[in-house]
Structures are given as C-alpha cells and as structure tokens.
Amino acid sequence: MATPDIDYTQPDVQYFFDINKNRLKTRNAENFINRLGRENLNTLGNVSLLDIYLSKGRVVEPHYHQNASELVYCISGTARVSLINPFNNVITNVTIAPGQVANIPQGWWHWEVALEDSTHLLAIFDAPYPEYIFGSDILTKTPIEVLAHTYCLDPELLRKTLKPLDNQTIIIGPTDECVSEMHKRQAYPSYTNTTSHPHAAPQYQYPPQNNFNYGNR
C-alpha cells in the first residue's frame, strides 16, 4: 500500500535506512532488537519490522500488538513461537527454523523463546508502527491492590514477587541478573506444552538439564 500524504518529488523523500542504528531494546551483546517504522523511512506503506537477536533461553516477553498482525520469519537458529487463541483460549506452540514462519493474528497474546544460541528472527507487521502492550507493564502498572483483590492474592507476597521487575518494561527476558541467579542456584524453568501445532514437538523442557550453560552472559 502506498504511503499516504507523501510528495515523492520533495528532497526529503527517503529510500534507505540502516536499521542497525535504531535500537528498540538491548539486553546485552547477544540479545537485542532493532526496529524499522515509517518514522525512520517515510516511503514505507503499512509495513514495519523488528530485527530480533536472541541467545538460547531468552524470551521476547508475552505481549500483544493491538494494531497489527505479526509474521515471524526465522533467519538463523530455532525459536518457539507461542500464541493464545482468544476465541477458545487454546495455546498453540510453533517451532520455527531457518526459512520457516509463524503468523500471529492482530491482538493475540504471544511470546517467542530462542531454543538455541544465535537465533535471529525478523518480525514483520502490517502497520507502519506496531503498538505494544507488554506483560511486564500489565503486571507492574496494574495496582497491587487491584490484582490482590481480584484474584484473592496476598498483597505483600505479590508485591515481593513483582519487585524484581522494578516497574521496568522487560521486552527481552530473563534479565541478566535473573540468569546469573538461576545459574548459581541451578534452578531453571520447565515448560510443558498442552497444545501444539502439528509441526511442533508435543512436549519440551527448557533447559533440558540442570547443568545447562548460559555462556558468558
């Protein structure tokens, strides 16, 4: 779709942009996201993208895009893309390798987990700038009292549980501090799929062993 309200005869028309110069999030040298939108390249139509680099076990935190669908293309490595169907509340898990894609409809809650180091994903959106609502923001911006009352939780325990988030938008998790602590305690999460895409393994654990090596992160 052509970009509306742009005069292609003007000298400020842009046909090139270096996405490496527009960082959305940096977790560390191996985990970061670059972004391209119409504010970077004014000839873009209804399209934008995120260039995502992840090491094994890192997660693009649960979130949704209220204004765009997302097509995730795997360039290198392997990733598990998980989404919740809002029509039946069923979780679908899709494993993608280089050359494979996963599609997330507009507004669906989803997340991506890198299953190996040097995973590189390209997320393409049908909007000139994808809007985001991240899980960490939902947890930290909703008053503790509201969560505690609504779900019958102990407010002090909840406050203690959420304190490590420290009102920050995580985007790429776990944080380096959390990874370091898990490594010291040899305590890692285990994920089990209850519903999977036909091309995805029906069950997996991450990490598979307690001696999993995060590397020098």
C-alpha positions as CSV (number, residue, x, y, z in Angstrom):
1,M,0.0,0.0,0.0
2,A,1.4,3.4,-1.0
3,T,2.3,5.8,1.8
4,P,-0.5,8.5,2.1
5,D,0.2,12.2,2.0
6,I,3.8,12.0,0.7
7,D,5.1,14.1,-2.2
8,Y,7.6,11.9,-4.0
9,T,9.1,15.0,-5.7
10,Q,10.3,16.5,-2.5
11,P,14.0,16.3,-1.5
12,D,13.2,14.7,1.9
13,V,11.8,11.5,0.4
14,Q,13.7,8.6,2.0
15,Y,14.6,5.3,0.3
16,F,17.2,3.9,2.6
17,F,17.6,3.4,6.4
18,D,20.2,1.5,8.4
19,I,18.1,-0.5,10.9
20,N,21.2,-1.2,13.0
21,K,21.1,2.4,14.1
22,N,17.6,2.2,15.6
23,R,17.6,0.0,18.7
24,L,14.3,-0.9,20.4
25,K,15.9,-2.9,23.3
26,T,19.3,-4.0,24.3
27,R,19.6,-6.8,27.0
28,N,23.3,-7.5,26.2
29,A,25.6,-8.0,23.2
30,E,23.8,-11.2,22.2
31,N,20.2,-10.2,22.9
32,F,18.8,-7.1,21.3
33,I,16.1,-5.8,18.9
34,N,16.4,-3.2,16.2
35,R,13.3,-1.5,14.8
36,L,12.1,0.0,11.5
37,G,9.0,2.1,11.1
38,R,7.6,4.9,8.9
39,E,9.2,7.5,11.2
40,N,12.6,6.1,10.1
41,L,11.8,5.6,6.4
42,N,9.0,7.9,5.2
43,T,8.2,6.0,2.0
44,L,7.1,2.9,3.9
45,G,3.5,1.9,3.4
46,N,1.6,-0.2,6.0
47,V,4.6,-2.3,6.9
48,S,7.3,-2.2,9.7
49,L,9.6,-4.7,11.2
50,L,11.7,-5.8,14.2
51,D,15.1,-7.4,13.8
52,I,15.5,-9.7,16.8
53,Y,18.7,-11.4,18.1
54,L,18.4,-13.9,20.9
55,S,20.6,-16.5,22.7
56,K,19.3,-19.8,24.0
57,G,16.6,-19.4,26.6
58,R,16.0,-15.7,26.1
59,V,12.4,-14.7,25.5
60,V,10.6,-11.9,23.8
61,E,8.2,-11.4,26.7
62,P,4.5,-12.1,26.4
63,H,2.8,-9.2,24.7
64,Y,0.3,-8.2,22.0
65,H,0.0,-5.7,19.2
66,Q,-3.3,-4.1,19.2
67,N,-2.9,-2.6,15.7
68,A,-1.1,-5.2,13.7
69,S,-0.7,-8.8,12.8
70,E,2.9,-10.2,13.0
71,L,4.7,-12.6,10.8
72,V,7.8,-14.1,12.4
73,Y,10.5,-15.3,10.0
74,C,13.4,-17.3,11.2
75,I,16.8,-16.4,9.7
76,S,19.0,-18.5,11.9
77,G,18.8,-20.7,15.0
78,T,15.5,-22.1,16.2
79,A,12.6,-20.4,18.1
80,R,9.4,-21.5,19.7
81,V,6.5,-19.0,19.0
82,S,3.6,-19.4,21.3
83,L,0.2,-17.7,21.0
84,I,-3.2,-17.9,22.7
85,N,-6.3,-18.1,20.6
86,P,-8.7,-15.6,22.1
87,F,-11.7,-17.4,20.6
88,N,-11.1,-20.6,22.5
89,N,-8.2,-19.8,24.9
90,V,-6.1,-22.6,23.4
91,I,-2.3,-22.2,23.4
92,T,-0.5,-23.0,20.1
93,N,3.2,-23.6,20.1
94,V,5.1,-23.4,16.8
95,T,8.8,-24.2,16.4
96,I,10.4,-22.4,13.5
97,A,13.9,-23.0,11.9
98,P,15.6,-21.0,9.1
99,G,13.2,-20.3,6.2
100,Q,10.1,-21.0,8.3
101,V,7.5,-18.6,9.6
102,A,4.9,-18.3,12.3
103,N,1.9,-16.0,12.0
104,I,0.3,-14.2,14.9
105,P,-3.1,-12.5,14.2
106,Q,-3.7,-8.9,15.3
107,G,-4.2,-8.5,19.1
108,W,-3.3,-12.1,20.1
109,W,-1.2,-12.6,23.2
110,H,2.1,-14.2,22.2
111,W,5.8,-14.7,23.0
112,E,8.9,-16.1,21.4
113,V,11.6,-18.3,23.0
114,A,15.0,-18.9,21.5
115,L,15.9,-22.7,21.6
116,E,19.5,-22.2,20.6
117,D,22.2,-19.6,20.6
118,S,22.5,-17.0,17.7
119,T,18.8,-17.2,16.9
120,H,17.9,-14.4,14.5
121,L,14.2,-13.5,13.8
122,L,12.5,-11.0,11.6
123,A,9.1,-9.8,12.8
124,I,7.1,-8.2,10.0
125,F,3.9,-6.1,10.8
126,D,1.1,-4.9,8.6
127,A,1.2,-1.4,10.2
128,P,3.7,1.5,9.8
129,Y,4.5,1.2,13.5
130,P,3.4,-1.8,15.7
131,E,1.9,-0.8,19.0
132,Y,2.9,-2.9,22.0
133,I,1.4,-3.9,25.3
134,F,3.9,-6.0,27.3
135,G,3.2,-8.4,30.1
136,S,5.7,-6.7,32.4
137,D,3.8,-3.4,32.0
138,I,0.5,-5.1,32.8
139,L,1.9,-6.6,35.9
140,T,3.7,-3.5,37.2
141,K,1.3,-0.8,36.1
142,T,-1.8,-2.5,37.5
143,P,-2.1,-1.6,41.2
144,I,-1.1,-4.3,43.6
145,E,-4.3,-3.8,45.5
146,V,-6.4,-4.5,42.3
147,L,-4.6,-7.7,41.5
148,A,-4.7,-8.9,45.0
149,H,-8.4,-8.2,45.4
150,T,-9.4,-9.5,42.0
151,Y,-7.5,-12.8,42.3
152,C,-7.6,-13.3,46.1
153,L,-3.8,-13.0,46.5
154,D,-1.7,-11.8,49.4
155,P,-0.8,-8.2,48.5
156,E,2.5,-8.4,50.4
157,L,3.6,-11.6,48.7
158,L,2.6,-10.2,45.4
159,R,4.5,-7.0,46.0
160,K,7.6,-9.1,46.9
161,T,7.1,-11.3,43.8
162,L,6.9,-8.4,41.4
163,K,9.7,-6.3,43.0
164,P,12.4,-7.7,40.7
165,L,10.5,-6.1,37.7
166,D,11.0,-2.7,39.4
167,N,8.5,-1.1,37.0
168,Q,10.7,-1.7,34.0
169,T,9.5,-3.0,30.6
170,I,11.4,-6.2,30.2
171,I,10.9,-6.9,26.5
172,I,13.7,-9.4,26.4
173,G,13.8,-11.8,29.4
174,P,15.1,-13.1,31.6
175,T,17.2,-10.2,32.8
176,D,20.9,-10.8,33.1
177,E,20.6,-10.7,36.9
178,C,18.0,-13.4,36.8
179,V,20.0,-15.6,34.5
180,S,23.0,-15.2,36.8
181,E,21.0,-16.1,39.9
182,M,19.4,-19.1,38.2
183,H,22.8,-20.3,37.1
184,K,24.1,-20.1,40.7
185,R,21.1,-21.9,42.1
186,Q,20.9,-24.4,39.2
187,A,17.2,-23.5,39.1
188,Y,15.7,-23.4,35.6
189,P,12.1,-23.2,34.4
190,S,10.4,-26.2,32.8
191,Y,7.8,-25.8,30.1
192,T,5.3,-28.4,29.1
193,N,3.1,-27.9,26.1
194,T,-0.5,-28.9,26.4
195,T,-1.5,-28.0,22.8
196,S,0.9,-27.8,19.9
197,H,0.9,-27.0,16.2
198,P,1.1,-30.2,14.2
199,H,4.7,-29.3,13.2
200,A,5.8,-28.6,16.7
201,A,7.1,-31.1,19.2
202,P,4.2,-32.0,21.6
203,Q,6.3,-31.6,24.7
204,Y,9.6,-29.9,25.6
205,Q,11.6,-28.8,28.6
206,Y,13.8,-25.8,28.8
207,P,16.6,-26.1,29.8
208,P,16.7,-29.9,29.4
209,Q,19.3,-30.4,32.1
210,N,20.3,-28.6,35.3
211,N,23.9,-28.2,34.0
212,F,22.7,-26.0,31.1
213,N,25.4,-23.5,30.2
214,Y,24.2,-19.9,29.5
215,G,27.6,-18.9,28.3
216,N,29.3,-15.7,29.2
217,R,26.2,-13.6,29.8
